Amino acid sequence: MKKGFTLIELLIVVVIIGILAAVAIPKFSNTKQRASRSAGVADMRNLATAQEGFFADSNRYALIGDTGSGAGKMNFAPSNGNTALTLLGTSTGWSGRITIPGAQACGIFSGTAARPTGMPATNPDGVPVCW
């Protein structure tokens, strides 16, 4: 008697692997998007902390030109992969928005500042959100 697998047994294994791949691939494809959104929300929280620190020093909220390092600057930069920081600030409020991979955006606003472009109208003051 010969030892080995029959063609039917091999086909069954291939079908099972195909079914497992069909289930697993969609789950893993959303993982990168969720990670990007989490990084965007973390960036917005870090921006809020940096803005409040800048306000304590300058009695106003930072504008985009106030970012960077050194005296009189707000030390903030988006996470790797997140780009296009938009920052508006006054003495009574501020708003910020970044672009995350996948043509999505995250934003936050505080005080009397206008919401960042595209932010859902139902989002409360001081709560970061991605859309």
DSSP file (Angstrom, degrees, kcal/mol; ACC not computed):
  #  RESIDUE AA STRUCTURE BP1 BP2  ACC     N-H-->O    O-->H-N    N-H-->O    O-->H-N    TCO  KAPPA ALPHA  PHI   PSI    X-CA   Y-CA   Z-CA
    1    1 A M              0   0    0      0, 0.0     2,-0.2     0, 0.0     0, 0.0   0.000 360.0 360.0 360.0 133.5    0.0    0.0    0.0
    2    2 A K        -     0   0    0      1,-0.0     2,-0.4     2,-0.0     0, 0.0  -0.559 360.0-136.6 -82.7 142.7    1.3    3.4   -1.0
    3    3 A K        +     0   0    0     -2,-0.2     2,-0.3     2,-0.0    -1,-0.0  -0.783  55.8  76.2 -97.3 144.4    1.6    6.2    1.6
    4    4 A G  S    S-     0   0    0     -2,-0.4     2,-0.3     2,-0.0    -2,-0.0  -0.909  76.4 -61.3 149.3-174.7    0.5    9.7    0.7
    5    5 A F        -     0   0    0     -2,-0.3     2,-0.1     2,-0.0    -2,-0.0  -0.796  41.8-127.7-105.3 146.1   -2.5   11.9    0.2
    6    6 A T     >  -     0   0    0     -2,-0.3     4,-2.0     1,-0.1     5,-0.2  -0.443  28.6-109.0 -83.2 165.4   -5.2   11.4   -2.4
    7    7 A L  H  > S+     0   0    0      1,-0.2     4,-2.4     2,-0.2     5,-0.2   0.878 119.3  54.8 -61.9 -38.7   -6.2   14.2   -4.7
    8    8 A I  H  > S+     0   0    0      2,-0.2     4,-2.3     1,-0.2    -1,-0.2   0.914 106.6  50.5 -62.6 -43.8   -9.6   14.6   -2.8
    9    9 A E  H  > S+     0   0    0      1,-0.2     4,-2.0     2,-0.2    -1,-0.2   0.912 111.3  48.5 -62.1 -42.1   -7.8   15.1    0.5
   10   10 A L  H  X S+     0   0    0     -4,-2.0     4,-2.2     1,-0.2    -1,-0.2   0.900 110.6  50.9 -65.1 -40.6   -5.5   17.7   -1.0
   11   11 A L  H  X S+     0   0    0     -4,-2.4     4,-2.4     2,-0.2    -2,-0.2   0.893 108.1  52.6 -64.1 -39.4   -8.5   19.5   -2.6
   12   12 A I  H  X S+     0   0    0     -4,-2.3     4,-2.3     2,-0.2    -1,-0.2   0.915 109.6  48.9 -62.5 -42.5  -10.3   19.5    0.7
   13   13 A V  H  X S+     0   0    0     -4,-2.0     4,-2.4     2,-0.2    -2,-0.2   0.913 110.9  50.1 -63.2 -43.0   -7.3   21.1    2.4
   14   14 A V  H  X S+     0   0    0     -4,-2.2     4,-2.2     1,-0.2    -2,-0.2   0.904 110.9  49.6 -62.6 -41.8   -7.1   23.8   -0.3
   15   15 A V  H  X S+     0   0    0     -4,-2.4     4,-2.3     2,-0.2    -2,-0.2   0.914 110.6  49.8 -63.9 -43.2  -10.8   24.6    0.1
   16   16 A I  H  X S+     0   0    0     -4,-2.3     4,-2.4     2,-0.2    -2,-0.2   0.920 111.1  48.9 -62.5 -44.0  -10.5   24.9    3.9
   17   17 A I  H  X S+     0   0    0     -4,-2.4     4,-2.4     1,-0.2    -1,-0.2   0.900 110.4  52.2 -62.7 -40.0   -7.5   27.2    3.5
   18   18 A G  H  X S+     0   0    0     -4,-2.2     4,-2.2     2,-0.2    -2,-0.2   0.900 109.5  48.6 -62.1 -42.0   -9.4   29.3    1.0
   19   19 A I  H  X S+     0   0    0     -4,-2.3     4,-1.5     2,-0.2    -2,-0.2   0.922 111.6  49.3 -64.9 -44.4  -12.4   29.7    3.3
   20   20 A L  H  X S+     0   0    0     -4,-2.4     4,-2.5     1,-0.2    -2,-0.2   0.904 111.9  48.9 -61.6 -41.3  -10.1   30.7    6.2
   21   21 A A  H  X S+     0   0    0     -4,-2.4     4,-2.5     1,-0.2    -1,-0.2   0.895 107.6  54.9 -65.4 -39.7   -8.4   33.3    4.0
   22   22 A A  H  < S+     0   0    0     -4,-2.2    -1,-0.2     1,-0.2    -2,-0.2   0.821 114.5  40.9 -64.2 -30.4  -11.7   34.7    2.8
   23   23 A V  H  X S+     0   0    0     -4,-1.5     4,-0.8    -5,-0.1    -2,-0.2   0.875 118.8  44.2 -82.2 -40.6  -12.8   35.2    6.4
   24   24 A A  H  X S+     0   0    0     -4,-2.5     4,-2.1    -5,-0.2     5,-0.2   0.869 101.5  63.5 -77.9 -38.5   -9.4   36.5    7.7
   25   25 A I  H  X S+     0   0    0     -4,-2.5     4,-1.9     1,-0.2    -1,-0.2   0.909 102.5  48.0 -60.5 -46.9   -8.4   39.0    5.0
   26   26 A P  H  > S+     0   0    0      0, 0.0     4,-1.1     0, 0.0    -1,-0.2   0.884 111.2  52.6 -61.5 -35.4  -11.3   41.4    5.4
   27   27 A K  H  < S+     0   0    0     -4,-0.8     4,-0.4     1,-0.2     3,-0.3   0.916 112.8  43.4 -64.4 -42.0  -10.8   41.5    9.2
   28   28 A F  H >X S+     0   0    0     -4,-2.1     4,-0.7     1,-0.2     3,-0.5   0.769 104.4  64.0 -76.4 -25.5   -7.1   42.3    8.8
   29   29 A S  H 3X S+     0   0    0     -4,-1.9     4,-0.6     1,-0.2     3,-0.3   0.828 102.5  50.0 -68.9 -29.2   -7.7   44.9    6.1
   30   30 A N  H 3X S+     0   0    0     -4,-1.1     4,-2.4    -3,-0.3    -1,-0.2   0.655  93.6  77.5 -79.3 -15.6   -9.6   47.1    8.6
   31   31 A T  H <> S+     0   0    0     -3,-0.5     4,-2.3    -4,-0.4    -1,-0.2   0.905  92.3  49.5 -62.6 -42.9   -6.9   46.9   11.2
   32   32 A K  H  X S+     0   0    0     -4,-0.7     4,-2.2    -3,-0.3    -1,-0.2   0.907 111.3  49.5 -64.1 -41.5   -4.7   49.4    9.4
   33   33 A Q  H  X S+     0   0    0     -4,-0.6     4,-2.2     2,-0.2    -2,-0.2   0.915 111.4  48.6 -64.4 -42.9   -7.5   51.9    9.1
   34   34 A R  H  X S+     0   0    0     -4,-2.4     4,-2.3     1,-0.2    -1,-0.2   0.887 110.6  51.4 -64.7 -37.8   -8.4   51.5   12.8
   35   35 A A  H  X S+     0   0    0     -4,-2.3     4,-2.3     2,-0.2    -2,-0.2   0.901 109.3  50.4 -65.3 -40.7   -4.8   52.0   13.7
   36   36 A S  H  X S+     0   0    0     -4,-2.2     4,-2.2     2,-0.2    -2,-0.2   0.908 111.1  48.8 -63.4 -41.9   -4.6   55.2   11.7
   37   37 A R  H  X S+     0   0    0     -4,-2.2     4,-2.5     2,-0.2    -2,-0.2   0.900 110.1  51.2 -65.0 -40.1   -7.7   56.5   13.3
   38   38 A S  H  X S+     0   0    0     -4,-2.3     4,-2.3     1,-0.2    -2,-0.2   0.907 110.4  48.9 -63.5 -41.2   -6.4   55.7   16.8
   39   39 A A  H  X S+     0   0    0     -4,-2.3     4,-2.3     2,-0.2    40,-0.2   0.881 110.5  52.1 -65.0 -37.5   -3.2   57.6   15.9
   40   40 A G  H  X S+     0   0    0     -4,-2.2     4,-2.0     2,-0.2    -2,-0.2   0.914 110.0  47.3 -64.5 -43.5   -5.2   60.5   14.7
   41   41 A V  H  X S+     0   0    0     -4,-2.5     4,-2.1     2,-0.2    -2,-0.2   0.907 111.7  51.2 -64.4 -41.4   -7.2   60.7   17.9
   42   42 A A  H  X S+     0   0    0     -4,-2.3     4,-2.5     1,-0.2    -2,-0.2   0.905 108.4  52.4 -62.2 -40.8   -4.0   60.4   20.0
   43   43 A D  H  X S+     0   0    0     -4,-2.3     4,-2.5     1,-0.2    -1,-0.2   0.907 108.4  50.6 -60.3 -41.6   -2.6   63.3   17.9
   44   44 A M  H  X S+     0   0    0     -4,-2.0     4,-2.1     2,-0.2    -1,-0.2   0.886 110.3  49.0 -66.3 -37.9   -5.6   65.4   18.6
   45   45 A R  H  X S+     0   0    0     -4,-2.1     4,-2.0     2,-0.2    -1,-0.2   0.911 112.1  48.7 -66.4 -41.1   -5.4   64.7   22.4
   46   46 A N  H  X S+     0   0    0     -4,-2.5     4,-2.5     1,-0.2    -2,-0.2   0.877 109.6  53.2 -64.6 -36.9   -1.7   65.6   22.3
   47   47 A L  H  X S+     0   0    0     -4,-2.5     4,-2.9     2,-0.2    -2,-0.2   0.904 106.5  52.6 -63.6 -41.2   -2.6   68.8   20.4
   48   48 A A  H  X S+     0   0    0     -4,-2.1     4,-2.2     2,-0.2    -2,-0.2   0.920 110.8  47.1 -60.9 -43.5   -5.1   69.7   23.1
   49   49 A T  H  X S+     0   0    0     -4,-2.0     4,-1.9     1,-0.2    -2,-0.2   0.920 113.6  48.0 -63.5 -44.0   -2.4   69.3   25.8
   50   50 A A  H  X S+     0   0    0     -4,-2.5     4,-2.5     1,-0.2    -2,-0.2   0.891 110.4  52.4 -64.8 -39.7    0.1   71.4   23.7
   51   51 A Q  H  X S+     0   0    0     -4,-2.9     4,-2.7     2,-0.2    -1,-0.2   0.918 109.1  48.7 -63.2 -43.7   -2.5   74.1   23.1
   52   52 A E  H  X S+     0   0    0     -4,-2.2     4,-2.0     2,-0.2    -1,-0.2   0.882 111.8  49.7 -66.3 -36.3   -3.3   74.5   26.8
   53   53 A G  H  X S+     0   0    0     -4,-1.9     4,-1.4     2,-0.2    -1,-0.2   0.908 111.7  48.4 -65.1 -41.8    0.4   74.6   27.6
   54   54 A F  H  X S+     0   0    0     -4,-2.5     4,-2.8     1,-0.2     6,-0.3   0.904 110.5  51.8 -63.9 -41.4    0.9   77.3   24.9
   55   55 A F  H  X S+     0   0    0     -4,-2.7     4,-2.6     1,-0.2    -1,-0.2   0.894 105.5  54.8 -62.8 -40.1   -2.1   79.3   26.3
   56   56 A A  H  < S+     0   0    0     -4,-2.0    -1,-0.2     1,-0.2    -2,-0.2   0.854 117.1  37.5 -61.8 -34.0   -0.6   79.2   29.8
   57   57 A D  H  < S+     0   0    0     -4,-1.4    -2,-0.2    -3,-0.2    -1,-0.2   0.846 131.8  24.2 -83.7 -36.3    2.6   80.7   28.5
   58   58 A S  H  < S-     0   0    0     -4,-2.8    -3,-0.2     2,-0.3    -2,-0.2   0.496  90.6-126.7-114.3  -6.8    1.2   83.2   25.9
   59   59 A N  S  < S+     0   0    0     -4,-2.6     2,-0.3    -5,-0.3    -4,-0.2   0.772  86.5  71.5  59.5  27.8   -2.4   83.9   27.0
   60   60 A R  S    S-     0   0    0     -6,-0.3    -2,-0.3    -9,-0.1     2,-0.2  -0.963  88.0-100.5-158.1 162.4   -3.6   82.9   23.5
   61   61 A Y        -     0   0    0     29,-2.2    28,-0.2    -2,-0.3    -9,-0.1  -0.630  45.9-100.5 -90.1 151.7   -4.0   79.7   21.5
   62   62 A A        -     0   0    0     -2,-0.2     2,-0.2   -11,-0.1    -1,-0.1  -0.308  26.3-151.6 -73.9 149.2   -1.4   78.8   18.9
   63   63 A L    >   -     0   0    0     25,-0.1     3,-1.7    31,-0.1     4,-0.2  -0.563  41.7 -91.5-102.9 175.4   -1.7   79.2   15.2
   64   64 A I  G >  S+     0   0    0     23,-0.9     3,-1.3     1,-0.3    24,-0.1   0.843 126.7  58.3 -60.7 -32.9    0.0   77.0   12.6
   65   65 A G  G 3  S+     0   0    0      1,-0.2    -1,-0.3    22,-0.1    -3,-0.0   0.629  96.6  64.0 -71.4 -12.9    3.0   79.4   12.5
   66   66 A D  G <  S+     0   0    0     -3,-1.7     8,-3.8     7,-0.1    -1,-0.2   0.428  81.8 101.7 -90.3   0.2    3.5   78.9   16.3
   67   67 A T  B <   +a   74   0A   0     -3,-1.3     2,-0.3     6,-0.2     8,-0.2  -0.522  52.9  63.4 -85.7 155.3    4.3   75.2   15.9
   68   68 A G  S    S-     0   0    0      6,-1.8     2,-0.3     8,-0.2     8,-0.2  -0.928  84.7 -59.1 133.0-157.8    7.9   73.9   16.1
   69   69 A S  S    S+     0   0    0     -2,-0.3     2,-0.2     6,-0.1     5,-0.1  -0.895  81.1  51.6-125.1 157.4   10.5   73.9   18.8
   70   70 A G  S >  S-     0   0    0     -2,-0.3     3,-1.5     3,-0.2     2,-0.1  -0.523  92.3 -21.6 112.6 179.1   12.2   76.6   20.7
   71   71 A A  T 3  S+     0   0    0      1,-0.3     3,-0.1    -2,-0.2    -2,-0.1  -0.347 128.0  11.9 -64.5 137.4   11.1   79.6   22.7
   72   72 A G  T 3  S+     0   0    0      1,-0.2     2,-0.3    -2,-0.1    -1,-0.3   0.580 104.8 113.0  74.4  10.3    7.6   80.9   22.0
   73   73 A K    <   -     0   0    0     -3,-1.5     2,-0.7   -11,-0.0    -1,-0.2  -0.833  68.7-124.7-114.8 152.5    6.7   77.9   20.0
   74   74 A M  B     -a   67   0A   0     -8,-3.8    -6,-1.8    -2,-0.3     2,-1.5  -0.869  26.0-138.1 -93.7 117.0    4.2   75.1   20.6
   75   75 A N        +     0   0    0     -2,-0.7     2,-0.3    -8,-0.2    -6,-0.1  -0.589  54.1 126.3 -81.0  89.9    6.1   71.8   20.4
   76   76 A F        +     0   0    0     -2,-1.5    -8,-0.2    -8,-0.2    -2,-0.1  -0.990  25.1 166.2-147.5 136.8    3.7   69.6   18.4
   77   77 A A        -     0   0    0     -2,-0.3     3,-0.1   -10,-0.1    -2,-0.0  -0.976  39.2-107.4-145.3 138.9    4.0   67.5   15.3
   78   78 A P        -     0   0    0      0, 0.0     3,-0.1     0, 0.0   -38,-0.1  -0.198  46.9 -88.3 -61.7 157.7    1.5   64.9   14.0
   79   79 A S    >   -     0   0    0    -40,-0.2     3,-1.9     1,-0.2     2,-0.1  -0.144  61.0 -72.5 -59.1 160.5    2.4   61.2   14.2
   80   80 A N  T 3  S+     0   0    0      1,-0.3    -1,-0.2    -3,-0.1     3,-0.1  -0.369 124.6  21.2 -56.4 127.6    4.3   59.6   11.3
   81   81 A G  T 3  S+     0   0    0      1,-0.3     2,-0.4    -3,-0.1    -1,-0.3   0.031  99.1 104.2  98.6 -26.2    2.0   59.2    8.4
   82   82 A N    <   +     0   0    0     -3,-1.9    -1,-0.3    18,-0.1    18,-0.2  -0.762  51.0 166.3 -89.4 134.9   -0.5   61.9    9.5
   83   83 A T  E     +B   99   0B   0     16,-2.9    16,-3.3    -2,-0.4    -4,-0.1  -0.678  33.5  56.0-135.8-176.6   -0.1   65.1    7.6
   84   84 A A  E     -     0   0B   0     -2,-0.2     2,-0.3    14,-0.2    -1,-0.2   0.907  60.5-160.9  53.7  57.8   -1.6   68.5    6.7
   85   85 A L  E     -     0   0B   0     13,-0.2     2,-0.4    -3,-0.1    13,-0.2  -0.533   5.8-167.9 -67.6 127.7   -2.0   70.0   10.1
   86   86 A T  E     +B   97   0B   0     11,-3.0    11,-2.2    -2,-0.3     2,-0.4  -0.983   9.4 179.2-115.8 131.1   -4.5   72.8   10.1
   87   87 A L  E     +B   96   0B   0     -2,-0.4   -23,-0.9     9,-0.2     2,-0.4  -0.983  11.0 178.8-141.1 123.4   -4.6   75.0   13.2
   88   88 A L  E     +B   95   0B   0      7,-2.7     7,-2.6    -2,-0.4     2,-0.3  -0.988  13.2 172.4-123.5 133.0   -6.7   78.0   14.1
   89   89 A G  E     +B   94   0B   0     -2,-0.4     5,-0.2     5,-0.2     2,-0.2  -0.997  11.5 167.0-144.3 147.6   -6.4   79.8   17.4
   90   90 A T        -     0   0    0      3,-2.7   -29,-2.2    -2,-0.3     3,-0.1  -0.649  56.0 -86.4-134.3-167.0   -7.7   82.9   19.1
   91   91 A S  S    S+     0   0    0    -31,-0.2     3,-0.1    -2,-0.2    -2,-0.0   0.611 126.1  39.5 -82.1 -10.7   -7.7   84.1   22.7
   92   92 A T  S    S-     0   0    0      1,-0.3    20,-1.6   -31,-0.1     2,-0.3   0.400 124.4 -15.7-119.8   1.6  -11.0   82.3   23.4
   93   93 A G  E     - C   0 111B   0     18,-0.3    -3,-2.7    19,-0.2     2,-0.3  -0.971  50.3-149.4 174.6 173.5  -10.7   79.0   21.5
   94   94 A W  E     -BC  89 110B   0     16,-2.0    16,-2.9    -2,-0.3     2,-0.3  -0.981   2.4-157.0-156.5 161.1   -8.9   76.9   18.9
   95   95 A S  E     -BC  88 109B   0     -7,-2.6    -7,-2.7    -2,-0.3     2,-0.3  -0.992   9.0-170.8-143.5 149.7   -9.5   74.1   16.4
   96   96 A G  E     -BC  87 108B   0     12,-2.7    12,-2.1    -2,-0.3     2,-0.3  -0.985   3.8-178.0-141.5 150.9   -7.2   71.6   14.7
   97   97 A R  E     -BC  86 107B   0    -11,-2.2   -11,-3.0    -2,-0.3     2,-0.3  -0.992   1.9-174.0-148.7 138.8   -7.4   69.1   11.9
   98   98 A I  E     - C   0 106B   0      8,-2.5     8,-2.2    -2,-0.3     2,-0.5  -0.939  24.1-124.3-129.7 157.3   -5.0   66.5   10.5
   99   99 A T  E     -BC  83 105B   0    -16,-3.3   -16,-2.9    -2,-0.3     6,-0.3  -0.877  26.8-163.3 -99.9 130.9   -5.2   64.2    7.5
  100  100 A I  E  >  - C   0 104B   0      4,-2.5     4,-1.5    -2,-0.5     3,-0.4  -0.745  37.2 -74.3-109.7 160.6   -4.7   60.6    8.2
  101  101 A P  T  4 S+     0   0    0      0, 0.0    -1,-0.1     0, 0.0   -65,-0.0  -0.181 115.7  44.8 -54.3 143.3   -3.8   57.8    5.6
  102  102 A G  T  4 S-     0   0    0      1,-0.1     3,-0.1    -3,-0.1   -69,-0.0   0.658 127.1 -78.6  94.6  19.4   -6.8   56.8    3.5
  103  103 A A  T  4 S+     0   0    0     -3,-0.4     2,-0.2     1,-0.2    -1,-0.1   0.838  96.2 130.0  57.1  37.2   -8.0   60.3    2.8
  104  104 A Q  E  <  -C  100   0B   0     -4,-1.5    -4,-2.5    -3,-0.0     2,-0.3  -0.678  42.9-148.3-111.1 170.6   -9.6   60.6    6.2
  105  105 A A  E     -C   99   0B   0     -6,-0.3    26,-2.9    -2,-0.2     2,-0.3  -0.959   7.5-157.0-139.6 157.1   -9.3   63.4    8.8
  106  106 A C  E     +CD  98 130B   0     -8,-2.2    -8,-2.5    -2,-0.3     2,-0.3  -0.971  22.3 169.5-129.0 147.3   -9.3   63.8   12.5
  107  107 A G  E     -CD  97 129B   0     22,-2.6    22,-2.1    -2,-0.3     2,-0.3  -0.965  18.2-170.6-153.3 169.0  -10.1   67.0   14.3
  108  108 A I  E     -C   96   0B   0    -12,-2.1   -12,-2.7    -2,-0.3     2,-0.3  -0.971   6.6-168.2-155.8 151.9  -10.9   68.7   17.6
  109  109 A F  E     -C   95   0B   0     -2,-0.3    17,-3.0    15,-0.3     2,-0.3  -0.977   1.3-167.5-142.8 159.5  -12.0   72.2   18.7
  110  110 A S  E >   -C   94   0B   0    -16,-2.9   -16,-2.0    -2,-0.3     3,-1.1  -0.998  52.0 -10.4-147.5 144.4  -12.3   74.0   22.0
  111  111 A G  E 3  S-C   93   0B   0     -2,-0.3   -18,-0.3   -18,-0.2    15,-0.0  -0.431 120.5 -20.1  72.6-139.5  -14.0   77.2   23.2
  112  112 A T  T 3  S+     0   0    0    -20,-1.6    -1,-0.2    -2,-0.1   -19,-0.2   0.361  98.9 123.3 -89.7   5.2  -15.5   79.6   20.7
  113  113 A A    <   -     0   0    0     -3,-1.1   -19,-0.1   -19,-0.2     2,-0.1  -0.303  67.7-106.6 -68.0 150.1  -13.5   78.3   17.7
  114  114 A A        -     0   0    0      1,-0.1    -4,-0.1   -21,-0.1    -1,-0.1  -0.429  41.9 -97.7 -71.2 150.4  -15.3   77.0   14.6
  115  115 A R        -     0   0    0      1,-0.1    -1,-0.1    -2,-0.1     3,-0.1  -0.361  46.7 -96.3 -64.5 147.5  -15.3   73.3   14.0
  116  116 A P    >   -     0   0    0      0, 0.0     3,-2.2     0, 0.0    -1,-0.1  -0.336  55.6 -81.3 -61.7 150.0  -12.7   72.0   11.6
  117  117 A T  T 3  S+     0   0    0      1,-0.3    -3,-0.0    -3,-0.1     0, 0.0  -0.303 117.2  14.6 -55.6 126.3  -13.9   71.5    8.0
  118  118 A G  T 3  S+     0   0    0      1,-0.3    -1,-0.3    -3,-0.1   -13,-0.1   0.258  87.7 139.4  93.3 -11.8  -15.8   68.2    7.7
  119  119 A M    <   -     0   0    0     -3,-2.2    -1,-0.3     1,-0.1    -4,-0.1  -0.439  63.2-102.3 -68.1 136.8  -16.2   67.6   11.5
  120  120 A P    >   -     0   0    0      0, 0.0     3,-1.6     0, 0.0    -1,-0.1  -0.324  22.9-131.8 -58.9 138.1  -19.6   66.2   12.4
  121  121 A A  T 3  S+     0   0    0      1,-0.3    -2,-0.1    -3,-0.1    -6,-0.0   0.687 103.3  61.6 -66.3 -18.3  -21.9   68.8   13.9
  122  122 A T  T 3  S+     0   0    0      2,-0.1    -1,-0.3     0, 0.0    -3,-0.0   0.531  75.5 111.3 -86.9  -5.4  -22.8   66.5   16.7
  123  123 A N    <   -     0   0    0     -3,-1.6     3,-0.1     1,-0.1     6,-0.1  -0.545  67.1-128.6 -74.3 127.2  -19.3   66.3   18.1
  124  124 A P    >   -     0   0    0      0, 0.0     3,-1.5     0, 0.0   -15,-0.3  -0.282  32.4 -80.5 -75.9 161.6  -18.9   68.0   21.5
  125  125 A D  T 3  S+     0   0    0      1,-0.2   -15,-0.2   -17,-0.1   -10,-0.0  -0.324 113.2  13.1 -56.7 130.9  -16.3   70.6   22.4
  126  126 A G  T 3  S+     0   0    0    -17,-3.0    -1,-0.2     1,-0.2   -16,-0.1   0.495  95.0 116.7  82.2   4.2  -12.9   69.1   23.3
  127  127 A V    <   -     0   0    0     -3,-1.5    -1,-0.2   -18,-0.2   -18,-0.1  -0.921  60.0-135.8-109.9 117.5  -13.6   65.6   22.0
  128  128 A P        +     0   0    0      0, 0.0     2,-0.3     0, 0.0   -20,-0.2  -0.412  28.9 176.3 -70.8 146.3  -11.4   64.4   19.2
  129  129 A V  E     -D  107   0B   0    -22,-2.1   -22,-2.6    -2,-0.1     2,-0.4  -0.993  21.4-144.8-148.1 150.4  -13.1   62.6   16.3
  130  130 A C  E      D  106   0B   0     -2,-0.3   -24,-0.3   -24,-0.3   -93,-0.0  -0.909 360.0 360.0-114.8 147.2  -12.1   61.1   13.0
  131  131 A W              0   0    0    -26,-2.9   -25,-0.2    -2,-0.4    -1,-0.1   0.324 360.0 360.0-141.6 360.0  -14.3   61.1    9.9
